[in-house]
Each structure stands twice: as C-alpha cells, then as structure tokens.
C-alpha cells in the first residue's frame, strides 16, 4: 500500500492532508523518515505519524435503529443521514447495506466491507427481510393469499416472489420478503387494495434489530451476526 493511502486510511487525515504531512517529514517507516508519498510500505512495517504508531483497523459492521425522517445516504444537503447519527471516527468508508425510505424505521446495516454488503443486497442471495407493516384498513384473507403467491406490480415485468405473512392484528402484519424491489412493501400492499401507514424493518437474514437500541441508537454486530450473512 502507498504511504499516503496508508496514513489516510489509518488516521483522521484526508489523502491530501496525508501528503502534506509526509512532505513535512512527519511520517516514519521502520524508523526512517519517508517523504515520498507514493512509496509502497513493506508488509509488516511499523509506520509512525508524529511519533504515534498507525494501524489499519479491520472492516466495521454496525446495526442502527433508524428513526423516521433520516435518509439512507452517506451525504444529503437537505436531510439528516444515517451517518450523521454516528460518531465521526466510525464513519470512514462506511456504506449502507440495504437502504430504507426516509419515513421507514428500524434495522439498518452499515459496513465498510463491500463483499459482505453485496451478500445482503444481491438478488441472487436469499437474504430475507422482515417488516412490521401498519395498514390503513383491515387486511383481507384474499389479500394475504395474493401476497403469499406473488403479485404483478405496475411497471414490473415479473411477479414478486412469494412473501410470508403473519397477521398480528387486523391492521398490523409482519411481512417477510426475499427480494428488494423499489418501494416493494408499499407497492405490494397497494396492489391488494390497502395502504401502508407505517413501516418498520425488524430483521435482515438472521440479524434482528436489538430491542435495547432506542431510535438513533447503534451498536457493532457480533461475530455470529456477521457470519450469519453468508
């Protein structure tokens, strides 16, 4: 890895700031001052910046209880983002694995591991997502059958995959999907003559939202939770 890349990855400095620090003689590799920003660091080398040793941390995996009104984006000029809810030191290279609409609440996964997030979101991987859905009207038995069979949505050439429906109350259901089309839950319920009043994601695969997390709260995933996305 290049020296400037190593320093920008393992410290709060941007790549531009890292280059300035290197040119100023603030970086040492194996006890020698390096001023060549593009020089590659040997495997296992000790790198110091201003006398403090730098190390590259491993990938990060977080769950967040997303409140309503927060957008699933890394940057947005008009609305608070999911990354705005995290300490700045945690957000470097993080991205969202499976977005939620601004008005949808619940489980959001964030990671710096691109391969892992691809397994969360890829349509080729069966990673079910479960939502609690509040409805404007009682759900009919015929609507449940349609949801569980598959529905042809407007402007989609193929019907949805079969969903799992668990009725919690006449106007409250738990809906599990194995795909992630645009606004899918809302469009499926509209297609069966109902309307989604509120939507809350409870789980992704075997990872369930920690009930101890208040809206806006977050925690790191356990090793077991990380490994469950296979």
Beta strands, then each sheet from edge to edge (+ up, - down):
strand 1: 27-29
strand 2: 32-33
strand 3: 47-49
strand 4: 52-54
strand 5: 61-66
strand 6: 95-97
strand 7: 105-111
strand 8: 129-135
strand 9: 164-169
strand 10: 172-177
strand 11: 196-204
strand 12: 207-208
strand 13: 218-220
sheet 1: 2+ 1- 3+ 4-
sheet 2: 6+ 7- 5+ 13-
sheet 3: 6+ 7- 11- 8+ 10- 9+
sheet 4: 6+ 7- 11- 12+
end
